[in-house]
Amino acid sequence: MSEVPSGLSMPGIERRPPRPSATLMITRDGPEGVEVLLGHRSESMPSFPGYWAFPGGGVSRVDTTASEIMEIPIHHCAILRELVEELGLAPLNGKLVTVDEDFRGMVVDDKANWFPLALDGDIPSDITGLRIVSLRTTPPFGPMRFENTFLHIHAKEHDEFSLVGQTEFEDARWMRPSDMIGAWQNNAIKVAPPVVTLLMEVERCLELMEQDMEKVAIDLESRKPGRRSILFAQGVEVVPVKTATLPPADHTNCYLIGDPEGEFIVVDPAFRNREGMEDVAEAVERHKGDLVAVFYTHGHSDHMADVGLLKEAFDVPIWSASPTADRILKDGDVLALGNQEWTVLHTPGHHPEHLCLLSDSGLVAGDMVAGIGTILIPPHQGDMMTYIEQLERLLDLDPHLIFPSHGPVIPLPHRTLEHYIRHRSIRHDKVLAAVEQGLSKLEEIAKVAYEDTPDAHPSLAIDQTLSHLLSHEKDGNVRSTDGGWVRA
């Protein structure tokens, strides 16, 4: 991603309102305290693949109809149906009971079957003990946003869950919130950001309320919705900042990186107005550690803050690869941020001064890859082949997660990096092949290079084809002439 190329007009973004969804936190009294049930999502899932999460999903038209006729709140209907599909359970008189296999199979085959089965009493639909304990909306960096209702039920008794017949969860297990949080903090597992912060709240309340989950749920139910930290990993908090970046993105991810209770840095505080500045400043104030610097991944305008607003907000030095920085960083530098260490990686290609940060938590990737949209390699500033080589370097480093500058966290880094390398390498070869076949004009070469991407913006296709050609020219493969491009 980068700023929109000069002279190029991009269509505006029409954001749809968030879709309603519901998830269920199921707890029980275990031998060493309260335990929570989470499922491990299959890596084939489009959302949070490989993550541990609560059962749940989107609210459907089936749930709307059921809610109206059964006089049950719509989110309760949705979660009752999802519970049958994903775990084969249903609540009844404070207990979670097994749903008949045939009935469950009917619901898995067609979610519309849940409603008549519940209406006839073939599947229990008891909402006693279900409480709404939190409301969260997907941050604006997401390509698809949800307005999620977190419900809770404490199972005094329960039958065993079953993962047969559905594909969302590969595994599920009961764990104490403290154990789940500890594993997440050590980067042993991946947990969806809203689940992490909710479990943290639950753990704090359990300590105060002597492991009485019913009291904890009542307390959570009574709280007013408020702004919460978005934690991608231990020591990685994201603050989306509205920017004029390349659509479909319209935000840049500013990160608070480092020890949650020690020294930390702010990465790419891209605010250009007071509202964005106040969002970042509020997150910094909420942080329990000490801010030591502002770090810039590179100098594109959709990553850099307004100088005046930045000075007003934070009296700290600037760290980057720029010669004008207060601390000029280079490849291999190690940033000691409290109890965390982050290694600086110089990754040119998108920008000659581009930097990434790597730790056990993952990779702060800047504009090497994106969670939404694409990455541009600016002609005359970037270098396509260097960019591809740096992607290969990042793949070899095998990061736990990728934290991009645009879009949500990237959960399967090897898959994303391999896709980028393959995609860009194929196009790089196509551009050279077009010249070898006798095409010389930039527009003709771009048409061939992008024949597999008919929806690509024509001007962007030409812009990126030029980047490929300039990289080939640098490597001695082609040369420019008055009439266009020819084989060197």
N, C-alpha and C positions, 0 to 999 in steps of 0.2 A: 504494500500500500504506500502511497505517497500523496503529496498534493497533486491536484488535477493539473495536467500539463497546460502551459500557457496557451491561451487562445482556444482552448477546448471547452465547449459547453456540455455539461452533463445533466441529464434529466433529474428533477427533484425526487426525493424519496417519499413515498406515501406509506407511512407506518400504520399497520393495522392494530387495533386495540388488542391487548393481551388476551389469550384464550383462557377460560376458566379451567382449573385442574384441581385435583385433590390427592393428598397422600396421607398415609396412616402410620403413626408411630404406635407400635404395639409393645407394651411392657409387661413384665411379670416379676414376681419376687423370687430371686434366685438364692442359692445357698450363701452367697457372699454379698448380697445386696440386689438392688433393682437391675434387671437386665432388659435390653431392648433388642428387637428382632429386625435385622437388616438383610437385604438380599444383594447378592453380587450379580450385577447386570452383565449380560452377555456382551462380548466385544463386537457382536454384529448389530447391536442396537445403535440407532442414529444419535440418540441423546445419552450422554454420560456412559459410553461403553467402558466396561471394566471397572465401573465404580460401585461402591456400596451405597445403597439407597433404601428408602422406605417403599413399600408397595403403593401403587397409585397410578394415576394417569389422567388424561383429559376428560372433562365433562362432555358427554355426548347428548344427542337429541333423545336417545333412549332414556337417559337419566332425567331429562327435562319432563318428559311424559310421565315417567314413574313418579317423580316428585309431585306433580299436580294431582295425580289420581290417588296415590298412597298417602299424601299429605306428610311426606318426609322431606326435609331440606335437601336441595338438589345435590350438594356436595356429599351428603350422607349416602344418597342413592349411588353416586358415582363410586364412592369408596367401598360400599358393600359389594357392588358388582366386581370391582377390581380385586377385592379380597378373594372372591370365589375363583376368578380367572387365574390369579397368580399363585395363591397358596392353597386353594381348595378348602377354605375355612369360611365360617360365617358366625357372627356373634349371636348368642342366645342365653338370656338370663345371666349375664356376666361371664359366660364361658365361651370360648371359641371352639366350635364343633365342626367336625368333618362334613363336607357336602357330598352327597351321593355322587359317585364317579360319573354316572350317566348324565345327571343334571349338570355337573360341572363341564362335561364335554360339550353339552349343548350350548353353554354360555361361551366357552372358548371358541366354538365354531361360529357363533353369532351372538354378539353381546345383547342384541335385542331380545334374546330368549330369557335373559335374567328377569325382566319385569314380570311376565306372566307366571314364571315359576315362583317368584317371590310372592306375587299376589295370591297364588293358590296355596301358599304355605309349604311348597316343596323345598324351597330354600329359605332358611330363617332370615328375617330382615329386622331384627331387634336393634334399635339404635340407643338403648339404655346404656349409659356410661360413655358414649361418644362425646368428646368435647373438642371444640375448636381451640387449639393452643397457640396458633401463630398464622399470620398471613404474610406471604412474600410474593413479590413480583419480579420476574426475570429482569435483570439490569438491561439498559438500552443497547448494550453492545451485542445482544443476542439476535441471530437471524430470525428466530421464532420466539415469541415471548409468551409467558404464562403468568396468570394471576392465581397463585396456588394457595389453597387452604390446607393447613396442616391440622389433621384431626388426631386424637389420641384415644386409646382404650387400654385399660389395665386389666389383663386377663387373670382373674383369680384361679381359673383352671383353663386348660386348653388341650385339645387333641393335637397330634403331630401334623405339621404342615406337609404338603406334597408339592413337588415341583414338576410332576409328571403332566404332560399335556400342554405346557406353555413354554415359551422360549425366552422370556425376558430375563429371568433369573437362572443362573447356572448353579448357584449355591445360596443358602440362607443359613443364618446362625444367630443364636442368642449371645449377646456380649454385654458386659457392663459398659455404660457410657464412658467411664474413665479409661477402660481398656481400648475401646474403639478410638477415642481421641488420642491416646498414647501411640497407638499403631499409626494413626494418620500423621501425628507430629514427627514420627521417625521415618516417614515416607515409605512405610511398609504396605500401606493400602491407599486407595484413592476414595475419597468421600465427597459427595456433592456439596458445594459451598453452603447452601441453606441448611442442610442436614448437620454439617459441622457446627455451625453457630447455635442451632437449636439444641444439639447434644451438649454443648458447652453450658448453655443456660440450664438445662436439666441437671447436669452434674453439680453446678453451683447450688441450685435449689435443693438437691438431695442432701448435700452436706449440711445445709441449714435446717432442713426439715426431717432429719433423722431417718432418711431412706423411705419416707412416706410418699409414694408416687401419687396417690390421690390428692394430697395437699399440694404437691408440685403442679399437677394438672390444673387444679382450681386457681392457683396463683398465676400460671401462664395464661389461662383463659381470661383473667381479669385485666391483663395488661393492655395498654393502648399500643397500636402499631407505631413503630418508630424506625429511624434509620439504623441499620446494622452493618457491621463490617462485612465485606465480601472477601472471604478467605479462599484463595485458590490452593494454597499449601501453607505449611508452617513457615511463617515469616514472609508471606507473599499476600499482601492485601491490594485489591484493585479498586480504583476510583475512576469510573468512566467520565470523560470530559468531552463535552460537545465541541466538535471541530469541523473545519471545512476540508475534510479528507475525501478520498475517492469513494464514490458510492459503489456498493450499497452500504458501506460503513458511513456513519456520521458521528462517531465518537473515537477518541484515542484513549487507550487504557493508560492511566497514570498508576504507577505501582509504588507502594510503600514496602521496601525490601530490607530485611535484616531481623535482628533479634526482637521478638514481640515485646520484650521488657528491657531492651538495651539499645545500643546504637542502631540507627537505620537511616536509609537514604530515600529520597523521593525521585522516582524515575519518570522522565518525560511529563512534567506538569504542563500540559499543553493549553492551559487556559488563556483565552484572549479577552475575557470579560470578567466582571466582578462575580457573577454567579458561579462560574467555574472555579475561580480562585477560592471562593468561600467553601465550595464542596471539598476541595483538596485540603484547605486549611482546617476544616472541621475534622477530617480524618486524621490529620497530623496531631491535632489537639487531643483527639480521642485515644491516640496511640499511647502506650505506657512507657515508651522508650524515649531516646534523645535523638533528634534530627541532626545529622552531621553534614549533609551535603545534598545538593540537587545534581542528579546524574542525567546526562542526555545521551541517548543511544546514537543520535545523529542530528544533523542540522536542518532537516526539512521543517517547514513552517507548521505542519500539523502535529509536531512533537514538542515545539518550543513555546514557552510561556511568554506573555507580554512582559518586557523587562521591568517596567514600572510596577505592575501588579506583583511580579515575583519578589521584588525588593520589599514591597510593602508587606507581603505575607511571610517571607522567610529570610532571616539574616544569616545565611550559610553560604559557603563557597560552591562554585560550579565545577563539577567533574565531568570531563568528556575527552574525546580525542582531538578536539579543536585546539589550535595553537593559542586561542584567546582564553582558554579555560583557566580557572584558578589552579586546578590540578590536572595535568595532561596525562591521561591514562593510555597504557599501551598493552599489547597482547601479553598475557601471562601474569599481569598484576593481580594480586590477591587483596580483596577488600575484607578486612576483619570488622564485622558488624556485630558486636556483642559476642554471642556464642555461635554465630554463623560465619562462614567464610564463602565469599563469592569470587570466582575467578573471572577476570576480564578477558574477553575474546575479541580480537580485532577481526571483523568479518566484512571486508569491503565487497563491493559488487553492486549492491543497491545504492550505496553512497560510499565514497572513499574513506570516510572517517567512522563508518558504522561499527558500533560495539554491541556485544551481547554480554550477558552475565550468566554464569553457570554455578550451581551448587547441587547438593544432594536433593534439594526440593525440586529442581528443574532448571529450565532455560528461559531467561528473560530474552526474548528473541527479537525485539524491535520490529523492523520491517523485513526480516528474513523470510517469514511465513506469516499467514494471516488466518484467523479463525473465521473470518467472513470476507468475501470478495477475493481480490487477487493482489499480487505484488508487481509494481512497475519497476523496470530498470531504466532510469532516465538516460536518454541518449546524451553523449558528450560528458556525462557526469559519472554514470555507473558503468559497469562492464559485465556483460552477460556471462561469459565463460568463467570469470572470477567468481561471480555469484553462484554458479552451479558448483564450482569447486568448494566454496565455503559451505554450501548445503551438504555436500558429501562429508566434509569435516564434522559438521554438527551431527550427522547421522552416526558417524564413528564414535562420537562421545556418548551416545545412547542416553539422552536425558530422561528423567522420570516423567516429567510433564513439560509442555511448552506454554509459556505465558506470552502471547503475541501482543502487539500494540493495537491491533484491531480485531474485535470479535472475542468469543469466549475462549476459555482455556482449551488447549488441544490435548486430549486425553491419551492418544496413541501416537506419540512423536514419530516412531519409526515409519508408521504407515503414511503420515503426512509428508515427512521428508522424502521418502521414496517416491511418492506421487509427484512432488515438486521436481525432483531430479529427473525422473523419467519424462515428465511433461515438457520441461524446458529443454532437455537434451534432444528430444524428438523434434521439437520446433527448430532448435538450433541447426540440426541436420537438414531439416526441410528447407530452411532458408538457403543454405549452401547448395543443396541439390537444385533448387530453382535457378540459381545463378549458373550452375554447371549445365543446366538444360538450355541456356541461352536467354533467359529472362533478365532484363537489366533495369527496368523501371521499378522504383520502390513500390508503387501501387500494385504492379503485377506480381511481384515477389510476395507481398503481403497477402494477396488473394490466395496464392498457393499455400503459403505457410499456415494460414488460418482457415483452410477449407473444411477442417473438421470442427470448427467453432463458428457456425454461421451467425450466432447471436452476439458475437464479439462486436464492440463498438468500432466502426470502421476507422475512425481516427486513432483510437488506441492501438488497433492492429497495426496500422502504419507506423506509429510511434515505436512500438516494441519490435517490429521488424527491422527498423533502423538500428535499434540497440543490438540486435543480433548481427547485423551487417557490420557495424562498427567494431564489434568484438572479433568477428572473422577477419576484418581488415587488420586489426592489431596483431592477430596471429599469423598474418601473411597468407590467408586463404583467398581473399578477394581484394579488389581495389576499386576505388571510385573513379569514374570518368565523367566527362561533360554529359554523356548520354545516359549515365546511370552507374550500374555496377557490373563488373566482369570478373572472371576467374583470374587470380594473380599468377 
